[in-house]
Amino acid sequence: MAFDWTTLAVLGVIIALFAGLFAILTIIIRKTFKVSTARAAASIIGIIAGLSGAYHGFGEILQGNIAPSGIAIQAWPGLTALGGEPAMTIVPSFLVTGVLTIIFGLIVTVWAAALVQRKNGGLVLILLSVVLLLVGGGFFPPGFGVTAGIIGTRIKHSRDSKIERKDGPAGVQT
């Protein structure tokens, strides 16, 4: 069996386009919202993770209220190009799995977009991504969510952002 270089070339072009889009979005978010590079990167990757994880839920819902044959499932069994969108679930129903996947996918999306910069925001994003993995969000989207959470833990929190009283910084008497 001969190796098909066309597939590898197409994959390379897709990765390059994705990296370029990611770079452009990071620059736009940094300039528009005046946030750090870490915050912009964590938000973009987390949003992609949440939305692509939620996408798995629709395929699981379409399979109906039947029990999966095991912990490893196919979210979209008819999508043969990607091996049926592999995922895993600990929930014993495709319908419930799909609903939970959409819910947690949207929670990951909102958390990454709005709350990842908080003190423990990155850790919460990692936890939400692990839950997304366990309820059928695929394998790659939770991986992206964990990556975004790790980046989110690296966001610098300055002491200047804390609420200050009129007589000086919090806890300091002038």
C-alpha positions in Angstrom: 0.0 0.0 0.0 1.5 3.3 -1.1 1.5 6.3 1.2 -0.8 9.1 0.0 1.2 12.4 0.2 -1.9 14.4 -0.9 -3.6 13.7 2.4 -0.5 14.8 4.3 -0.2 18.0 2.2 -3.9 18.9 2.7 -3.5 18.3 6.4 -0.4 20.6 6.5 -2.3 23.3 4.6 -5.2 23.1 7.1 -2.9 23.3 10.1 -1.1 26.3 8.6 -4.4 28.1 7.9 -5.6 27.3 11.4 -2.3 28.6 12.9 -2.7 31.8 10.8 -6.3 32.3 11.8 -5.3 31.7 15.5 -2.6 34.4 15.2 -4.9 36.9 13.6 -7.6 36.3 16.2 -5.1 36.6 19.0 -3.9 40.0 17.7 -7.5 41.3 17.2 -8.6 40.2 20.7 -5.5 41.7 22.3 -6.0 45.1 20.5 -9.8 45.2 20.9 -10.1 44.2 24.5 -6.7 45.3 25.8 -5.8 41.9 27.3 -2.6 39.9 27.5 -1.5 37.4 25.0 -2.0 34.5 27.5 -5.6 35.6 28.0 -6.3 36.0 24.3 -4.8 32.6 23.6 -6.6 30.8 26.4 -9.9 32.3 25.4 -9.6 31.4 21.7 -8.4 27.9 22.3 -11.1 27.4 25.0 -13.9 28.7 22.8 -12.8 26.3 20.0 -12.7 23.5 22.5 -16.2 24.2 23.9 -17.9 24.7 20.5 -16.2 21.6 18.9 -17.1 19.6 22.0 -20.7 20.7 21.9 -20.8 19.7 18.2 -20.3 16.0 19.3 -23.5 16.3 21.3 -25.7 16.7 18.3 -24.5 13.5 16.7 -25.1 11.7 20.0 -28.6 13.0 20.4 -29.4 11.9 16.8 -28.6 8.3 17.8 -31.6 8.3 20.2 -32.2 7.0 23.7 -30.2 3.8 23.4 -27.3 2.5 25.5 -23.8 2.7 24.1 -22.0 -0.6 23.7 -19.1 0.6 25.9 -17.3 3.5 27.2 -15.8 4.4 23.8 -18.4 5.7 21.4 -18.8 7.3 18.0 -20.5 10.7 18.2 -21.2 10.8 14.4 -21.1 7.1 13.2 -21.9 8.1 9.6 -18.9 10.4 9.4 -16.4 7.9 8.2 -13.7 10.4 7.2 -13.0 11.0 10.9 -13.7 7.5 12.2 -17.2 8.5 13.4 -15.9 11.3 15.7 -14.7 9.1 18.5 -15.6 10.0 22.1 -16.1 8.4 25.4 -18.9 8.6 27.9 -19.8 7.3 31.3 -23.4 8.1 30.8 -25.6 5.0 29.8 -27.7 6.8 27.1 -26.8 8.5 23.9 -29.6 11.0 24.3 -28.5 12.1 27.8 -24.9 12.0 26.7 -25.6 14.4 23.9 -27.6 16.8 26.0 -24.8 16.9 28.7 -22.2 17.3 26.0 -23.9 20.3 24.6 -24.4 21.8 28.1 -20.8 21.3 29.2 -19.5 22.4 25.8 -21.4 25.7 26.1 -20.2 26.1 29.7 -16.6 25.6 28.6 -17.1 28.1 25.8 -18.6 30.8 28.2 -15.9 30.1 30.8 -13.1 30.4 28.3 -14.5 33.6 26.8 -15.4 35.5 30.0 -13.9 33.9 33.2 -10.6 32.3 32.4 -8.6 35.3 33.6 -9.9 34.9 37.2 -7.6 33.6 39.9 -8.4 29.9 39.5 -10.1 30.3 36.1 -7.5 28.1 34.3 -8.0 25.3 36.8 -11.7 25.4 36.5 -11.4 25.3 32.7 -9.3 22.2 33.0 -11.9 20.6 35.3 -14.7 21.5 32.9 -12.7 20.0 30.0 -12.3 16.7 31.9 -16.0 16.6 32.5 -16.6 17.3 28.8 -14.3 14.3 28.0 -16.4 12.1 30.3 -19.8 13.1 28.9 -19.0 12.5 25.2 -17.2 15.7 24.0 -14.7 13.8 22.0 -11.0 13.5 22.6 -9.4 16.5 20.9 -11.8 19.2 22.2 -11.2 18.4 25.9 -7.5 18.3 25.1 -7.7 21.8 23.6 -9.7 22.8 26.7 -6.9 21.5 29.0 -4.3 23.3 27.0 -6.4 26.5 27.3 -6.7 26.0 31.0 -2.9 25.5 31.4 -2.4 28.8 29.4 -5.0 30.3 31.7 -3.1 29.4 34.8 -0.2 31.5 33.4 -2.2 34.7 33.1 -0.5 37.3 35.4 -2.6 38.7 38.2 -1.3 42.0 39.3 -2.0 43.4 42.8 -3.0 46.6 41.2 -6.2 45.0 39.9 -7.6 44.6 43.5 -10.1 47.0 44.8 -8.4 50.0 46.5 -9.8 52.2 49.2 -9.6 56.0 49.1 -6.8 56.0 51.7 -4.5 53.7 49.7 -4.2 50.1 48.7 -6.2 47.5 50.5 -4.8 46.8 53.9 -2.4 49.7 54.0 -3.0 52.6 56.3 -1.7 56.0 55.1 
